[in-house]
Amino acid sequence: MGSHYFIKLGSELPLTASIEQIENVFRKNNPDYPFEYVFLDDVFNNEYQTEAVIGKLSLSFTVIAVLISCLGTIWPGSFTAERRTKELGIRKVMGASAGNLVVMLCGDFTNLVLVSLFIGFPVSCISSVNTCQTMPSTLKSIWVFTW
């Protein structure tokens, strides 16, 4: 014995009454084995725990990728500052504030970052929604990922 039985229950009887009837039949035919039952949706929820682990791994690698990309944006800024040291000194002597110098140095990189955000954000939202729509409980809106 010891097999698994999949039984679809109708709505004629309450759930507890149906389980009691199944247990009575089981005990009558298999008195030596304990009656244990699990609902199929609980089994599926346990299977999706692997998806949660994959999500945590994805988050970890995403954080690492963001940190590496931040290093990639800091390096050109420091390179530009080093290359334009004389110009920065002259501007400072002529009365430019530190804020003006920072805006001057970071202007090019800020434009690149904004363009990449405008391209990357919709692509990531659409791909996330498409991935989540393969799950049993689907999303109705992409705004879930924005807030």
C-alpha positions as CSV (number, residue, x, y, z in Angstrom):
1,M,0.0,0.0,0.0
2,G,1.5,3.3,1.0
3,S,0.5,4.9,-2.3
4,H,-0.8,8.4,-3.0
5,Y,-4.4,8.9,-4.1
6,F,-5.6,12.0,-5.8
7,I,-9.2,12.6,-5.1
8,K,-11.3,15.5,-6.5
9,L,-13.9,16.6,-4.1
10,G,-17.3,17.9,-5.2
11,S,-19.2,20.7,-3.5
12,E,-22.1,18.5,-2.4
13,L,-20.6,17.9,1.1
14,P,-18.6,20.2,3.4
15,L,-14.9,19.6,3.3
16,T,-14.7,18.0,6.7
17,A,-17.5,15.5,5.9
18,S,-15.8,14.5,2.7
19,I,-12.5,13.9,4.4
20,E,-14.2,11.9,7.1
21,Q,-15.9,9.7,4.5
22,I,-12.5,9.2,2.7
23,E,-10.9,8.4,6.0
24,N,-13.6,5.8,6.9
25,V,-13.1,4.0,3.5
26,F,-9.3,4.1,3.9
27,R,-9.4,2.7,7.5
28,K,-11.8,0.0,6.3
29,N,-9.5,-1.1,3.5
30,N,-6.1,-0.3,5.1
31,P,-6.4,-0.6,8.9
32,D,-2.6,-1.0,9.4
33,Y,-1.7,2.3,7.7
34,P,-2.3,5.8,9.1
35,F,-4.6,8.1,7.2
36,E,-2.7,11.2,6.2
37,Y,-3.9,13.8,3.7
38,V,-2.4,16.8,2.0
39,F,-4.1,19.3,-0.3
40,L,-2.7,19.6,-3.7
41,D,-2.5,23.4,-3.6
42,D,-0.2,23.0,-0.5
43,V,2.1,20.7,-2.5
44,F,2.2,23.3,-5.3
45,N,3.0,26.1,-2.8
46,N,5.9,24.0,-1.5
47,E,7.2,23.5,-5.1
48,Y,7.2,27.3,-5.6
49,Q,9.5,27.8,-2.7
50,T,12.3,27.0,-5.1
51,E,11.2,30.0,-7.1
52,A,11.6,32.1,-3.9
53,V,15.2,30.8,-3.6
54,I,15.9,31.7,-7.2
55,G,14.4,35.2,-6.5
56,K,16.8,35.7,-3.5
57,L,19.7,34.6,-5.7
58,S,18.7,37.0,-8.4
59,L,18.4,39.8,-5.9
60,S,22.0,39.1,-4.7
61,F,23.4,39.0,-8.2
62,T,21.5,42.2,-9.0
63,V,23.0,44.0,-6.1
64,I,26.5,42.9,-7.1
65,A,25.8,44.0,-10.7
66,V,24.6,47.4,-9.5
67,L,27.7,47.9,-7.3
68,I,29.9,47.0,-10.3
69,S,28.0,49.4,-12.5
70,C,28.4,52.2,-9.9
71,L,32.1,51.6,-10.0
72,G,31.9,51.9,-13.8
73,T,30.3,55.3,-13.5
74,I,32.7,56.6,-10.8
75,W,35.8,55.7,-12.8
76,P,35.0,58.0,-15.8
77,G,34.2,60.8,-13.4
78,S,37.5,60.5,-11.6
79,F,39.3,60.2,-15.0
80,T,37.6,63.3,-16.3
81,A,38.5,65.2,-13.1
82,E,42.1,64.2,-13.3
83,R,42.3,65.1,-17.0
84,R,40.6,68.5,-16.4
85,T,42.6,69.4,-13.2
86,K,44.0,72.6,-14.7
87,E,40.6,73.8,-16.0
88,L,39.0,73.1,-12.6
89,G,41.7,75.1,-10.8
90,I,41.2,78.0,-13.1
91,R,37.5,77.9,-12.8
92,K,37.8,77.8,-9.0
93,V,40.2,80.8,-9.0
94,M,37.7,82.7,-11.2
95,G,35.0,82.1,-8.6
96,A,33.1,79.0,-9.6
97,S,31.5,77.2,-6.7
98,A,32.0,73.5,-5.9
99,G,28.5,72.8,-7.0
100,N,29.1,74.3,-10.4
101,L,32.2,72.2,-10.8
102,V,30.4,69.0,-9.9
103,V,27.6,69.8,-12.3
104,M,30.2,70.5,-15.0
105,L,32.0,67.2,-14.4
106,C,28.9,65.0,-14.0
107,G,26.8,66.4,-16.7
108,D,27.9,63.9,-19.4
109,F,27.5,60.9,-17.1
110,T,24.1,62.1,-15.8
111,N,22.8,62.1,-19.3
112,L,24.0,58.6,-19.9
113,V,22.5,57.3,-16.7
114,L,19.1,59.0,-17.4
115,V,19.0,57.5,-20.9
116,S,19.9,54.0,-19.6
117,L,17.1,54.4,-16.9
118,F,14.5,55.3,-19.5
119,I,15.5,52.3,-21.6
120,G,16.1,49.8,-18.8
121,F,13.1,50.5,-16.5
122,P,10.3,49.7,-19.0
123,V,12.2,46.7,-20.3
124,S,12.6,45.3,-16.8
125,C,9.0,46.0,-15.8
126,I,7.7,44.2,-19.0
127,S,10.0,41.2,-18.5
128,S,9.0,40.9,-14.9
129,V,5.3,41.0,-15.7
130,N,5.8,38.4,-18.4
131,T,7.7,36.2,-16.0
132,C,5.1,36.5,-13.3
133,Q,2.2,35.8,-15.7
134,T,3.5,32.2,-16.0
135,M,2.8,31.8,-12.3
136,P,-0.7,30.6,-11.1
137,S,-1.5,34.0,-9.5
138,T,-1.0,36.6,-12.2
139,L,-0.4,40.3,-11.9
140,K,-2.9,42.8,-13.2
141,S,-0.6,45.8,-13.4
142,I,3.1,46.5,-13.9
143,W,2.9,49.2,-11.2
144,V,3.4,46.6,-8.5
145,F,7.1,46.7,-9.3
146,T,7.4,50.5,-9.2
147,W,6.4,51.2,-5.6
